[in-house]
């Protein structure tokens, strides 16, 4: 990857001027609106004009098409960095080579477990799943509270539940659900599958009357590290694709 374009530096340093000039202004108006000195405004406008991000029309200056697009790109870049920073406490528990599309993090609700509040992420997910009509998810771990959450879904026979679990989870289901196995086998709304593929995290999608919502659950050896839930189109599309990738290679659980 080559060196960043000089325009990147100009947009970063002069972003507030680009925003201010989204509507035409004279230099005195720009000085007043930003409470900056005339010399600072002169330098900023000069740099933006040299980069073709701002143009002069009569006595006024306004952002060009390139300037508008640069502003949008810069804001998207900042939003993505902010989303990554907020999600980092959860994602830091994953291997470095795990690929999660940063677009799914924008606007997400991030909950991190702590020794003082280890169940907070789980409780938030329970609230999100209220009103679910169908649920698809993967299961790389069996934890008591999440078993309760999933059971609450499949016990409602109006909710279609489809889960893909790892071999290790399949082997531990017998002990995790000793008194519920026969009930589970009789439920026509539940489909369970087993995959040999590794699962660095759990991913799920729930359809509700008000739209779909999806989530990521990250585990550590001691329990849940945290959850990332989002109802954006980017998150739902990504989560469904991840689930289908596991589902294609999975076999029905006996």
Secondary structure, 3 states (H helix, E strand, C coil): CCCCCHHHHHHHHHHHHHHHCCCCECHHHHHHHHCCCHHHHHHHHHHHHHCCCEEEECCEEEECHHHHHHHHHHHHHHHHHHHHHHHHHHHCCCCCCCCCCHHHHCCCEEEECECCECCHHHHHHHHHCCCEEEEEEEECCCCHHHHHHHHHHHCCCCCEEEEEEEHHHHHHHHHHCCCCHHHHHHCCCEEEEEECCCCCCEEEEEEECCEEEEEEEEEECCEEEEEEEECCHHHHHHHHHHHHHHHHCCEECC
